[in-house]
């Protein structure tokens, strides 16, 4: 919702300016306070009165006016601040003319976020280039006029107009997700189809079998395929398993790269035919399972099928499609996914709405069954409406409002009925989730969306309303979890710490985002825009240029700057996220960019912070910086650590062999009291981390080429919060490791790769809660400790390029009983 997003963004901006040591003196404080009070009133009106349910025409006009006035105020303030900054820095504002991947010049003001990675491009532009003419007091008067209209509107509201708020929490529910791909939850409604699919996958037929799954959008085809794909009956017999999503628009080379699970520059440079040959060679002689999801045409299959060998070893290919004619062309019997009957529909609804609770309260059952009946057996509709009601106040009044709004859907066609139900789920979303949900439209269909990047984008856009108890990123992740619990966003994959790494959005829900965002003028999507139309289109508030063009592009290719120009960084007072696929030397002015939250550059050399006078000490503190990646050869002085008080994710590298490790003063990183994730690479300094004390707050530690003596691993094992430890290539120095009791009390994931370790004497008590152990290229290790198999929490043991005798010995000792060995 544009009005909510604009209001939150404006309030956040005013607070940023007031808290900035230099910018606060360049604005009229009384004006800012007056504006914040009025916008705060309008924001409460949006939150409490009109956004949870149908909105009448008068309310819609008010929302549009609120959004417009908030945007105008934000533009006026930013324009004024930029002018003041220019004067203070005695520099002229420069506009960077850039070139995108389609050779179309773009004008960027570089305001909130810059990236050269493959994310959609989303630009804020000043309206019609006339922003400098806006008068803030005039805007404040307009806001005051709207406030009076809102007060009159509120006085005329009937009591029934405001409906109960949906419940939001910071913890995801335990309800079984139909869209989860973990394979650990129960399949609801399609048990018969799942059993048939598993039988066809594990049948005795030796020839390559193609199994088409067909059904309309939202019926559960992908869900069914994923449950089978992750089922333990399937993961063991197939040597290779791969999943690829085709969609209506596809690129054969991209599909082949997905099937190869490789994105190296060597692979990307190959032709489609060469990639296909590599895939064919890798599959030859091996029993494989390939899932080709969401295929829309036979032509896509024709371009891929010659790369799948038929070695008569029981290999299988599963294909999902909405189109029956496409399914029939595969020449084998289709597995048709049909609508759920009333009993299964009700069971699925209860699973989504109540999870592991005792079931639907008796006073809600009749209304609930009316709602479910109107979903007409379509799982996606049932899941979404169940997720909505499961996160709301469970009262008869609220449920009857939902049922009444659904009553007009009974005579619609199935596609229209589904669309109407999904639209209703958006209508009843709480206001803070609406902009986050609509923003999902910028991602391509069936795209795997990196959660970390999505959260950064939400924060940079100003959608997230701050609170004192959490960081903006934590709040944004809670919003994501809420949308997942409502089945509006799908989990896709998880990291080593169990957190969601990638998510997706269903095609039909993405279509809903496109329709609503267009109707609210929230985001303007455009592709292949002629140059003559660019300036006019950029007068829109939010613009997305081509689904695959990077967001806030400077250049889509890797860049190599000797340094960032001072004239650019000195004006980026509000920059929050900087992601560059570049090698740069940062100017000293980067220490004055107080709003900076995430700095992710291919390789960056940071200067020492400038010395400040006492009265200006706060000028060079970065209080909001959380992510600092790929910093090269940096000296961690005590003063530096004091100026980075809230860094949570740190990645640094050292590659100067002629330098002493002491000069980098890494012993000071223990002062980073909020550091949670640390990655360190040291290519030449062999004693970089010797006797180093890490911050006790660390829960993820990754080392590479650091050559930590085995005795120092005892210190690492004492870290009280450590859950993930990755000891990559040459990170351990020594041939013998004897862990001690009382260490690694919370460690869940351990990776050891390519080191000189020969003897590893470990007991189960040394890793009491370990869930996954990964050993890579451990050719010298004589034996995997037998006691590792006695860890009750261990789920996966992943071995690659290890000594065969060690693997065989471990399996003999641990697989003789009833307990299953890991992979």
PADOPA-733383 format. One line per 3 residues: number of its first residue (from 1); their letters; for each residue z, x, y negated of C-alpha. Coordinates in steps of 0.1 Angstrom, whole numbers, plus 5000, padded with zeros to 4 digits. Last residue first. Layout:
N
NUM = a = Z/X/Y ~ ... $
//
This chain:
823
823 = xxx = 5036/5244/5397 ~ 5072/5237/5404 ~ 5087/5236/5438 $
820 = xxx = 5098/5203/5453 ~ 5133/5198/5467 ~ 5135/5187/5502 $
817 = xxx = 5142/5221/5517 ~ 5120/5250/5525 ~ 5104/5251/5491 $
814 = xxx = 5128/5274/5474 ~ 5130/5305/5496 ~ 5095/5304/5508 $
811 = xxx = 5081/5296/5473 ~ 5100/5325/5458 ~ 5088/5350/5484 $
808 = xxx = 5052/5338/5480 ~ 5053/5342/5442 ~ 5068/5377/5444 $
805 = xxx = 5044/5388/5471 ~ 5014/5376/5450 ~ 5024/5397/5419 $
802 = xxx = 5017/5377/5388 ~ 4984/5368/5372 ~ 4996/5333/5362 $
799 = xxx = 5028/5316/5371 ~ 5041/5282/5357 ~ 5074/5270/5370 $
796 = xxx = 5080/5235/5359 ~ 5109/5210/5361 ~ 5140/5231/5360 $
793 = xxx = 5171/5210/5352 ~ 5190/5216/5384 ~ 5186/5254/5382 $
790 = xxx = 5186/5264/5419 ~ 5150/5276/5418 ~ 5160/5303/5393 $
787 = xxx = 5185/5315/5420 ~ 5156/5332/5439 ~ 5150/5356/5410 $
784 = xxx = 5112/5361/5408 ~ 5105/5394/5426 ~ 5088/5427/5422 $
781 = xxx = 5078/5422/5385 ~ 5051/5448/5379 ~ 5022/5423/5377 $
778 = xxx = 5038/5400/5352 ~ 5005/5389/5336 ~ 5021/5356/5326 $
775 = xxx = 5054/5341/5336 ~ 5062/5306/5323 ~ 5096/5289/5330 $
772 = xxx = 5102/5253/5320 ~ 5133/5231/5320 ~ 5161/5256/5316 $
769 = xxx = 5195/5239/5312 ~ 5219/5265/5328 ~ 5199/5297/5322 $
766 = xxx = 5223/5324/5332 ~ 5241/5300/5355 ~ 5211/5299/5378 $
763 = xxx = 5215/5336/5384 ~ 5192/5364/5371 ~ 5185/5399/5383 $
760 = xxx = 5150/5407/5369 ~ 5137/5440/5383 ~ 5103/5454/5374 $
757 = xxx = 5098/5445/5337 ~ 5071/5466/5321 ~ 5057/5437/5300 $
754 = xxx = 5028/5413/5302 ~ 5043/5379/5293 ~ 5077/5362/5295 $
751 = xxx = 5080/5325/5285 ~ 5112/5306/5285 ~ 5117/5269/5276 $
748 = xxx = 5149/5249/5277 ~ 5174/5273/5263 ~ 5206/5256/5253 $
745 = xxx = 5233/5278/5268 ~ 5211/5309/5268 ~ 5241/5331/5273 $
742 = xxx = 5276/5325/5288 ~ 5271/5348/5317 ~ 5250/5379/5312 $
739 = xxx = 5213/5386/5319 ~ 5204/5417/5338 ~ 5170/5430/5329 $
736 = xxx = 5154/5461/5344 ~ 5122/5480/5337 ~ 5127/5485/5299 $
733 = xxx = 5112/5474/5266 ~ 5105/5437/5263 ~ 5080/5423/5237 $
730 = xxx = 5051/5440/5252 ~ 5029/5409/5252 ~ 5049/5377/5246 $
727 = xxx = 5086/5370/5249 ~ 5086/5333/5240 ~ 5121/5317/5237 $
724 = xxx = 5125/5280/5230 ~ 5159/5262/5229 ~ 5180/5286/5208 $
721 = xxx = 5208/5268/5190 ~ 5238/5290/5199 ~ 5221/5324/5197 $
718 = xxx = 5240/5344/5223 ~ 5209/5350/5245 ~ 5193/5369/5216 $
715 = xxx = 5223/5393/5216 ~ 5220/5398/5253 ~ 5183/5404/5249 $
712 = xxx = 5193/5436/5231 ~ 5202/5453/5264 ~ 5166/5447/5276 $
709 = xxx = 5153/5468/5247 ~ 5131/5448/5223 ~ 5095/5461/5224 $
706 = xxx = 5082/5442/5194 ~ 5046/5438/5206 ~ 5050/5400/5203 $
703 = xxx = 5082/5379/5197 ~ 5086/5342/5195 ~ 5119/5325/5187 $
700 = xxx = 5126/5288/5184 ~ 5161/5273/5178 ~ 5172/5296/5151 $
697 = xxx = 5204/5285/5132 ~ 5224/5315/5143 ~ 5203/5338/5120 $
694 = xxx = 5191/5368/5139 ~ 5210/5401/5141 ~ 5187/5431/5148 $
691 = xxx = 5200/5459/5170 ~ 5164/5471/5175 ~ 5140/5447/5160 $
688 = xxx = 5114/5471/5144 ~ 5119/5499/5169 ~ 5083/5502/5181 $
685 = xxx = 5067/5499/5147 ~ 5031/5499/5157 ~ 5018/5464/5164 $
682 = xxx = 5049/5444/5154 ~ 5046/5406/5156 ~ 5074/5383/5147 $
679 = xxx = 5077/5345/5150 ~ 5108/5327/5138 ~ 5116/5290/5139 $
676 = xxx = 5148/5274/5127 ~ 5158/5293/5096 ~ 5184/5274/5076 $
673 = xxx = 5208/5303/5070 ~ 5183/5328/5060 ~ 5209/5355/5055 $
670 = xxx = 5204/5368/5090 ~ 5170/5378/5076 ~ 5188/5408/5059 $
667 = xxx = 5186/5430/5090 ~ 5149/5430/5085 ~ 5152/5457/5058 $
664 = xxx = 5115/5466/5057 ~ 5122/5502/5049 ~ 5142/5506/5081 $
661 = xxx = 5111/5501/5103 ~ 5097/5534/5090 ~ 5061/5535/5080 $
658 = xxx = 5032/5554/5094 ~ 5023/5527/5119 ~ 5017/5500/5094 $
655 = xxx = 5010/5469/5114 ~ 5039/5445/5107 ~ 5037/5408/5111 $
652 = xxx = 5056/5378/5098 ~ 5060/5341/5107 ~ 5089/5320/5093 $
649 = xxx = 5097/5283/5097 ~ 5129/5269/5082 ~ 5129/5284/5047 $
646 = xxx = 5156/5267/5026 ~ 5173/5295/5007 ~ 5141/5316/4999 $
643 = xxx = 5153/5333/4967 ~ 5185/5346/4983 ~ 5164/5361/5010 $
640 = xxx = 5143/5381/4985 ~ 5175/5394/4968 ~ 5189/5407/5000 $
637 = xxx = 5157/5426/5006 ~ 5133/5416/5033 ~ 5104/5440/5027 $
634 = xxx = 5071/5425/5038 ~ 5046/5442/5060 ~ 5023/5412/5062 $
631 = xxx = 5033/5375/5058 ~ 5015/5354/5084 ~ 5033/5321/5078 $
628 = xxx = 5060/5309/5053 ~ 5070/5273/5059 ~ 5100/5256/5042 $
625 = xxx = 5097/5264/5005 ~ 5115/5238/4984 ~ 5141/5260/4966 $
622 = xxx = 5116/5287/4957 ~ 5137/5308/4933 ~ 5119/5327/4906 $
619 = xxx = 5127/5306/4876 ~ 5163/5300/4887 ~ 5173/5334/4873 $
616 = xxx = 5160/5327/4838 ~ 5194/5330/4819 ~ 5203/5360/4841 $
613 = xxx = 5172/5379/4833 ~ 5147/5381/4861 ~ 5133/5409/4883 $
610 = xxx = 5099/5401/4896 ~ 5098/5391/4933 ~ 5084/5418/4955 $
607 = xxx = 5048/5413/4962 ~ 5036/5391/4991 ~ 5007/5403/5013 $
604 = xxx = 4990/5373/5030 ~ 4971/5371/5063 ~ 4955/5339/5075 $
601 = xxx = 4975/5319/5050 ~ 5001/5292/5055 ~ 5024/5286/5026 $
598 = xxx = 5043/5253/5029 ~ 5068/5238/5004 ~ 5057/5251/4970 $
595 = xxx = 5073/5230/4942 ~ 5089/5260/4925 ~ 5057/5280/4920 $
592 = xxx = 5074/5308/4901 ~ 5074/5333/4930 ~ 5037/5329/4933 $
589 = xxx = 5035/5345/4898 ~ 5038/5379/4915 ~ 5002/5376/4926 $
586 = xxx = 4993/5371/4963 ~ 4972/5397/4981 ~ 4948/5377/5002 $
583 = xxx = 4932/5375/5037 ~ 4918/5340/5041 ~ 4918/5308/5062 $
580 = xxx = 4939/5293/5034 ~ 4966/5266/5036 ~ 4986/5261/5004 $
577 = xxx = 5010/5231/5003 ~ 5031/5219/4974 ~ 5013/5229/4942 $
574 = xxx = 5030/5212/4912 ~ 5030/5242/4888 ~ 4996/5254/4898 $
571 = xxx = 4987/5267/4864 ~ 4999/5302/4868 ~ 4983/5304/4903 $
568 = xxx = 4947/5300/4890 ~ 4948/5323/4860 ~ 4966/5350/4880 $
565 = xxx = 4936/5353/4904 ~ 4945/5354/4941 ~ 4940/5389/4954 $
562 = xxx = 4916/5410/4974 ~ 4900/5379/4985 ~ 4886/5376/5020 $
559 = xxx = 4875/5341/5029 ~ 4870/5325/5063 ~ 4843/5297/5060 $
556 = xxx = 4849/5262/5049 ~ 4854/5273/5013 ~ 4876/5261/4985 $
553 = xxx = 4881/5228/5002 ~ 4908/5203/4992 ~ 4907/5188/5027 $
550 = xxx = 4882/5203/5051 ~ 4849/5185/5056 ~ 4848/5168/5091 $
547 = xxx = 4852/5131/5080 ~ 4829/5134/5050 ~ 4845/5135/5015 $
544 = xxx = 4877/5115/5012 ~ 4885/5103/4977 ~ 4918/5089/4964 $
541 = xxx = 4921/5076/4929 ~ 4885/5067/4923 ~ 4869/5084/4893 $
538 = xxx = 4855/5108/4919 ~ 4829/5083/4927 ~ 4814/5085/4892 $
535 = xxx = 4813/5123/4892 ~ 4797/5125/4927 ~ 4768/5100/4921 $
532 = xxx = 4742/5125/4908 ~ 4750/5149/4937 ~ 4741/5124/4963 $
529 = xxx = 4769/5115/4987 ~ 4764/5126/5023 ~ 4794/5107/5034 $
526 = xxx = 4820/5087/5015 ~ 4854/5072/5021 ~ 4873/5059/4991 $
523 = xxx = 4910/5055/4997 ~ 4935/5029/4984 ~ 4910/5005/4969 $
520 = xxx = 4931/4977/4983 ~ 4901/4961/5001 ~ 4889/4996/5012 $
517 = xxx = 4923/5006/5025 ~ 4926/4973/5043 ~ 4893/4975/5061 $
514 = xxx = 4895/5012/5070 ~ 4930/5010/5083 ~ 4920/4980/5104 $
511 = xxx = 4892/5000/5119 ~ 4917/5027/5127 ~ 4937/5001/5145 $
508 = xxx = 4907/4991/5166 ~ 4898/5027/5174 ~ 4934/5035/5186 $
505 = xxx = 4952/5061/5165 ~ 4961/5096/5179 ~ 4990/5120/5180 $
502 = xxx = 4994/5157/5186 ~ 5025/5179/5187 ~ 5052/5153/5196 $
499 = xxx = 5085/5170/5202 ~ 5097/5181/5237 ~ 5106/5216/5227 $
496 = xxx = 5076/5231/5246 ~ 5053/5208/5226 ~ 5041/5173/5234 $
493 = xxx = 5008/5156/5236 ~ 4990/5124/5226 ~ 5016/5099/5213 $
490 = xxx = 4998/5069/5199 ~ 5001/5054/5164 ~ 5004/5016/5158 $
487 = xxx = 5025/5011/5189 ~ 5055/4999/5168 ~ 5076/5028/5182 $
484 = xxx = 5048/5051/5172 ~ 5048/5038/5136 ~ 5086/5043/5135 $
481 = xxx = 5083/5078/5149 ~ 5058/5087/5122 ~ 5081/5073/5095 $
478 = xxx = 5109/5094/5110 ~ 5086/5125/5109 ~ 5080/5117/5072 $
475 = xxx = 5118/5116/5065 ~ 5122/5149/5082 ~ 5093/5164/5061 $
472 = xxx = 5108/5150/5029 ~ 5141/5168/5037 ~ 5170/5147/5047 $
469 = xxx = 5204/5135/5034 ~ 5197/5132/4997 ~ 5168/5108/5000 $
466 = xxx = 5132/5112/4991 ~ 5105/5085/4991 ~ 5075/5098/5010 $
463 = xxx = 5040/5087/5000 ~ 5036/5116/4974 ~ 5003/5128/4987 $
460 = xxx = 5018/5162/4995 ~ 5044/5147/5017 ~ 5019/5126/5037 $
457 = xxx = 4996/5156/5040 ~ 5024/5179/5053 ~ 5034/5152/5078 $
454 = xxx = 4998/5150/5091 ~ 4996/5188/5094 ~ 5027/5190/5116 $
451 = xxx = 5015/5160/5137 ~ 4982/5176/5145 ~ 4958/5147/5149 $
448 = xxx = 4936/5145/5180 ~ 4906/5126/5168 ~ 4895/5094/5186 $
445 = xxx = 4875/5083/5155 ~ 4877/5108/5127 ~ 4908/5111/5105 $
442 = xxx = 4908/5097/5070 ~ 4917/5063/5083 ~ 4952/5074/5092 $
439 = xxx = 4962/5072/5055 ~ 4965/5034/5059 ~ 4995/5039/5082 $
436 = xxx = 5014/5063/5059 ~ 5006/5040/5029 ~ 5021/5010/5048 $
433 = xxx = 5052/5027/5063 ~ 5073/5027/5031 ~ 5064/4990/5025 $
430 = xxx = 5079/4976/5057 ~ 5051/4964/5080 ~ 5047/4927/5081 $
427 = xxx = 5011/4926/5068 ~ 5001/4955/5090 ~ 5011/4936/5122 $
424 = xxx = 4993/4906/5108 ~ 4961/4926/5106 ~ 4965/4936/5142 $
421 = xxx = 4969/4900/5152 ~ 4938/4890/5132 ~ 4917/4918/5147 $
418 = xxx = 4927/4908/5182 ~ 4918/4872/5175 ~ 4885/4882/5161 $
415 = xxx = 4876/4902/5192 ~ 4888/4874/5215 ~ 4869/4847/5197 $
412 = xxx = 4891/4826/5174 ~ 4905/4791/5183 ~ 4941/4802/5187 $
409 = xxx = 4942/4825/5157 ~ 4954/4799/5132 ~ 4988/4798/5148 $
406 = xxx = 4995/4835/5143 ~ 5011/4831/5108 ~ 5034/4803/5123 $
403 = xxx = 5045/4825/5151 ~ 5054/4853/5127 ~ 5074/4830/5106 $
400 = xxx = 5090/4816/5137 ~ 5101/4851/5147 ~ 5118/4856/5114 $
397 = xxx = 5138/4824/5114 ~ 5147/4827/5151 ~ 5163/4861/5144 $
394 = xxx = 5157/4895/5160 ~ 5158/4916/5128 ~ 5127/4938/5131 $
391 = xxx = 5118/4969/5151 ~ 5113/4951/5184 ~ 5093/4924/5165 $
388 = xxx = 5067/4950/5153 ~ 5065/4968/5186 ~ 5060/4935/5205 $
385 = xxx = 5032/4926/5180 ~ 5016/4960/5186 ~ 5020/4960/5224 $
382 = xxx = 5008/4924/5228 ~ 4978/4930/5207 ~ 4969/4962/5226 $
379 = xxx = 4975/4945/5260 ~ 4951/4916/5254 ~ 4964/4886/5274 $
376 = xxx = 4955/4859/5249 ~ 4977/4873/5221 ~ 4985/4837/5211 $
373 = xxx = 5004/4833/5243 ~ 5026/4862/5234 ~ 5037/4845/5202 $
370 = xxx = 5045/4812/5219 ~ 5064/4831/5246 ~ 5085/4847/5219 $
367 = xxx = 5093/4814/5202 ~ 5105/4800/5236 ~ 5125/4832/5244 $
364 = xxx = 5142/4837/5211 ~ 5174/4817/5217 ~ 5176/4831/5253 $
361 = xxx = 5177/4867/5241 ~ 5148/4887/5254 ~ 5157/4914/5279 $
358 = xxx = 5188/4933/5290 ~ 5178/4964/5270 ~ 5157/4991/5284 $
355 = xxx = 5128/4984/5260 ~ 5134/4953/5240 ~ 5102/4946/5221 $
352 = xxx = 5077/4967/5240 ~ 5091/4960/5275 ~ 5096/4924/5266 $
349 = xxx = 5060/4921/5255 ~ 5047/4938/5287 ~ 5067/4914/5309 $
346 = xxx = 5055/4884/5289 ~ 5019/4895/5292 ~ 5024/4901/5330 $
343 = xxx = 5037/4865/5334 ~ 5011/4849/5312 ~ 4981/4866/5329 $
340 = xxx = 4968/4899/5316 ~ 4932/4903/5306 ~ 4909/4922/5328 $
337 = xxx = 4902/4959/5336 ~ 4871/4962/5358 ~ 4869/4991/5382 $
334 = xxx = 4832/4995/5385 ~ 4813/5001/5418 ~ 4791/5031/5418 $
331 = xxx = 4756/5037/5405 ~ 4766/5052/5371 ~ 4742/5029/5353 $
328 = xxx = 4766/4999/5360 ~ 4792/5014/5336 ~ 4766/5017/5307 $
325 = xxx = 4755/4981/5313 ~ 4791/4969/5313 ~ 4799/4984/5278 $
322 = xxx = 4835/4991/5268 ~ 4835/5024/5286 ~ 4858/5047/5306 $
319 = xxx = 4845/5073/5330 ~ 4864/5090/5358 ~ 4848/5120/5375 $
316 = xxx = 4860/5132/5410 ~ 4858/5163/5431 ~ 4864/5158/5469 $
313 = xxx = 4850/5191/5481 ~ 4814/5181/5485 ~ 4803/5210/5462 $
310 = xxx = 4787/5186/5437 ~ 4785/5206/5405 ~ 4791/5191/5371 $
307 = xxx = 4769/5207/5344 ~ 4739/5185/5352 ~ 4760/5155/5341 $
304 = xxx = 4765/5164/5305 ~ 4733/5154/5286 ~ 4726/5124/5308 $
301 = xxx = 4762/5112/5303 ~ 4757/5111/5265 ~ 4724/5093/5269 $
298 = xxx = 4740/5066/5290 ~ 4757/5053/5259 ~ 4791/5044/5246 $
295 = xxx = 4815/5067/5264 ~ 4852/5061/5256 ~ 4868/5087/5279 $
292 = xxx = 4852/5111/5302 ~ 4879/5121/5327 ~ 4871/5151/5349 $
289 = xxx = 4889/5159/5381 ~ 4881/5192/5399 ~ 4880/5207/5434 $
286 = xxx = 4867/5242/5430 ~ 4837/5258/5445 ~ 4817/5257/5413 $
283 = xxx = 4838/5244/5383 ~ 4840/5276/5364 ~ 4803/5284/5369 $
280 = xxx = 4792/5249/5358 ~ 4814/5252/5327 ~ 4799/5286/5318 $
277 = xxx = 4764/5272/5323 ~ 4771/5242/5301 ~ 4784/5265/5273 $
274 = xxx = 4751/5285/5276 ~ 4730/5253/5274 ~ 4750/5240/5244 $
271 = xxx = 4744/5273/5226 ~ 4771/5299/5223 ~ 4787/5309/5190 $
268 = xxx = 4817/5286/5196 ~ 4825/5304/5229 ~ 4827/5339/5213 $
265 = xxx = 4846/5326/5183 ~ 4873/5313/5207 ~ 4878/5275/5209 $
262 = xxx = 4884/5271/5246 ~ 4896/5243/5268 ~ 4863/5245/5288 $
259 = xxx = 4860/5207/5288 ~ 4868/5205/5251 ~ 4842/5232/5244 $
256 = xxx = 4817/5212/5264 ~ 4824/5181/5243 ~ 4820/5201/5211 $
253 = xxx = 4787/5214/5222 ~ 4775/5179/5231 ~ 4784/5166/5197 $
250 = xxx = 4796/5130/5196 ~ 4794/5099/5175 ~ 4801/5067/5194 $
247 = xxx = 4832/5081/5211 ~ 4831/5110/5236 ~ 4867/5118/5246 $
244 = xxx = 4872/5147/5271 ~ 4899/5153/5297 ~ 4900/5182/5321 $
241 = xxx = 4917/5188/5355 ~ 4910/5218/5376 ~ 4925/5226/5410 $
238 = xxx = 4929/5190/5419 ~ 4953/5183/5448 ~ 4985/5187/5428 $
235 = xxx = 4980/5168/5396 ~ 4967/5137/5413 ~ 4996/5125/5434 $
232 = xxx = 5019/5136/5406 ~ 5003/5111/5383 ~ 4991/5125/5349 $
229 = xxx = 4954/5116/5353 ~ 4963/5083/5369 ~ 4985/5072/5340 $
226 = xxx = 4959/5086/5316 ~ 4930/5065/5332 ~ 4950/5033/5330 $
223 = xxx = 4959/5040/5293 ~ 4923/5047/5285 ~ 4912/5014/5300 $
220 = xxx = 4940/4993/5285 ~ 4924/4962/5272 ~ 4923/4973/5236 $
217 = xxx = 4886/4975/5234 ~ 4869/4955/5261 ~ 4867/4965/5297 $
214 = xxx = 4851/4990/5321 ~ 4864/5018/5343 ~ 4836/5038/5359 $
211 = xxx = 4845/5060/5389 ~ 4820/5088/5397 ~ 4825/5104/5432 $
208 = xxx = 4814/5139/5441 ~ 4809/5139/5478 ~ 4839/5146/5501 $
205 = xxx = 4849/5110/5506 ~ 4885/5111/5520 ~ 4901/5091/5491 $
202 = xxx = 4925/5107/5466 ~ 4907/5095/5434 ~ 4896/5062/5449 $
199 = xxx = 4931/5055/5461 ~ 4946/5064/5427 ~ 4922/5040/5410 $
196 = xxx = 4930/5011/5434 ~ 4968/5016/5428 ~ 4963/5018/5391 $
193 = xxx = 4943/4985/5391 ~ 4970/4968/5411 ~ 4998/4980/5389 $
190 = xxx = 4980/4969/5357 ~ 5006/4948/5339 ~ 5031/4974/5330 $
187 = xxx = 5027/5010/5342 ~ 5062/5025/5344 ~ 5070/5056/5324 $
184 = xxx = 5068/5093/5336 ~ 5030/5097/5333 ~ 5034/5117/5301 $
181 = xxx = 5004/5101/5286 ~ 5023/5075/5265 ~ 5001/5046/5254 $
178 = xxx = 5020/5019/5273 ~ 5052/5032/5258 ~ 5083/5024/5277 $
175 = xxx = 5110/5015/5252 ~ 5136/5042/5245 ~ 5134/5037/5208 $
172 = xxx = 5128/5066/5184 ~ 5157/5077/5163 ~ 5157/5079/5125 $
169 = xxx = 5159/5042/5122 ~ 5139/5014/5106 ~ 5146/4977/5110 $
166 = xxx = 5120/4953/5096 ~ 5132/4934/5066 ~ 5139/4897/5068 $
163 = xxx = 5115/4874/5049 ~ 5113/4868/5012 ~ 5093/4836/5003 $
160 = xxx = 5118/4813/5019 ~ 5141/4812/4989 ~ 5113/4800/4966 $
157 = xxx = 5101/4826/4940 ~ 5099/4814/4904 ~ 5126/4837/4891 $
154 = xxx = 5109/4866/4908 ~ 5076/4859/4891 ~ 5093/4859/4857 $
151 = xxx = 5110/4892/4864 ~ 5077/4906/4876 ~ 5060/4895/4844 $
148 = xxx = 5087/4913/4824 ~ 5083/4944/4844 ~ 5045/4943/4839 $
145 = xxx = 5051/4943/4801 ~ 5075/4973/4805 ~ 5049/4992/4824 $
142 = xxx = 5023/4986/4797 ~ 5048/4998/4771 ~ 5054/5029/4791 $
139 = xxx = 5017/5035/4793 ~ 5014/5033/4755 ~ 5044/5057/4752 $
136 = xxx = 5026/5081/4775 ~ 4994/5082/4753 ~ 4962/5088/4773 $
133 = xxx = 4935/5108/4755 ~ 4940/5138/4778 ~ 4932/5117/4808 $
130 = xxx = 4896/5110/4797 ~ 4878/5127/4826 ~ 4869/5093/4841 $
127 = xxx = 4903/5090/4859 ~ 4917/5124/4869 ~ 4909/5133/4904 $
124 = xxx = 4930/5135/4935 ~ 4911/5148/4965 ~ 4912/5143/5002 $
121 = xxx = 4890/5164/5024 ~ 4895/5157/5061 ~ 4911/5186/5081 $
118 = xxx = 4893/5215/5095 ~ 4912/5243/5078 ~ 4904/5256/5043 $
115 = xxx = 4934/5241/5026 ~ 4947/5233/4992 ~ 4974/5208/4983 $
112 = xxx = 4988/5191/4952 ~ 4968/5200/4922 ~ 4938/5222/4928 $
109 = xxx = 4916/5207/4900 ~ 4886/5206/4923 ~ 4850/5199/4913 $
106 = xxx = 4826/5198/4942 ~ 4791/5213/4948 ~ 4773/5198/4978 $
103 = xxx = 4760/5225/5002 ~ 4769/5203/5032 ~ 4798/5226/5043 $
100 = xxx = 4813/5224/5009 ~ 4806/5245/4978 ~ 4830/5252/4951 $
97 = xxx = 4832/5250/4913 ~ 4867/5259/4903 ~ 4879/5244/4871 $
94 = xxx = 4897/5267/4847 ~ 4924/5258/4823 ~ 4926/5283/4795 $
91 = xxx = 4955/5307/4793 ~ 4982/5315/4768 ~ 5008/5310/4796 $
88 = xxx = 5029/5288/4774 ~ 5000/5271/4759 ~ 4983/5265/4792 $
85 = xxx = 5016/5252/4806 ~ 5019/5227/4778 ~ 4984/5214/4783 $
82 = xxx = 4991/5212/4821 ~ 5023/5193/4814 ~ 5006/5168/4791 $
79 = xxx = 4979/5161/4816 ~ 5004/5158/4844 ~ 5024/5133/4824 $
76 = xxx = 4994/5112/4814 ~ 4980/5112/4849 ~ 5014/5100/4864 $
73 = xxx = 5016/5073/4837 ~ 4981/5061/4845 ~ 4987/5061/4882 $
70 = xxx = 5019/5041/4877 ~ 5001/5016/4855 ~ 4973/5011/4880 $
67 = xxx = 4996/5007/4909 ~ 5019/4982/4891 ~ 4988/4962/4879 $
64 = xxx = 4974/4959/4915 ~ 5008/4948/4928 ~ 5011/4922/4900 $
61 = xxx = 4976/4908/4909 ~ 4985/4906/4946 ~ 5017/4888/4937 $
58 = xxx = 4997/4862/4918 ~ 4972/4858/4946 ~ 4998/4852/4973 $
55 = xxx = 5011/4879/4996 ~ 5017/4872/5033 ~ 5046/4889/5049 $
52 = xxx = 5069/4919/5043 ~ 5056/4932/5010 ~ 5069/4906/4985 $
49 = xxx = 5105/4908/4977 ~ 5127/4937/4986 ~ 5106/4969/4987 $
46 = xxx = 5081/4959/4960 ~ 5107/4946/4937 ~ 5128/4977/4943 $
43 = xxx = 5097/4998/4933 ~ 5092/4977/4901 ~ 5128/4984/4890 $
40 = xxx = 5124/5021/4897 ~ 5092/5021/4877 ~ 5112/5007/4847 $
37 = xxx = 5141/5031/4851 ~ 5117/5061/4856 ~ 5097/5052/4825 $
34 = xxx = 5128/5050/4803 ~ 5142/5083/4817 ~ 5108/5100/4811 $
31 = xxx = 5105/5087/4776 ~ 5141/5098/4768 ~ 5134/5132/4782 $
28 = xxx = 5104/5139/4760 ~ 5084/5165/4779 ~ 5079/5202/4775 $
25 = xxx = 5116/5212/4779 ~ 5117/5201/4815 ~ 5086/5222/4823 $
22 = xxx = 5104/5255/4821 ~ 5135/5251/4844 ~ 5119/5225/4866 $
19 = xxx = 5145/5199/4876 ~ 5134/5173/4850 ~ 5097/5179/4860 $
16 = xxx = 5103/5174/4897 ~ 5124/5143/4890 ~ 5095/5128/4869 $
13 = xxx = 5070/5136/4897 ~ 5091/5120/4924 ~ 5093/5088/4904 $
10 = xxx = 5055/5088/4899 ~ 5048/5094/4936 ~ 5072/5067/4947 $
7 = xxx = 5055/5042/4923 ~ 5019/5051/4933 ~ 5027/5049/4970 $
4 = xxx = 5044/5015/4966 ~ 5016/5001/4945 ~ 4988/5015/4967 $
1 = x = 5000/5000/5000 $
//
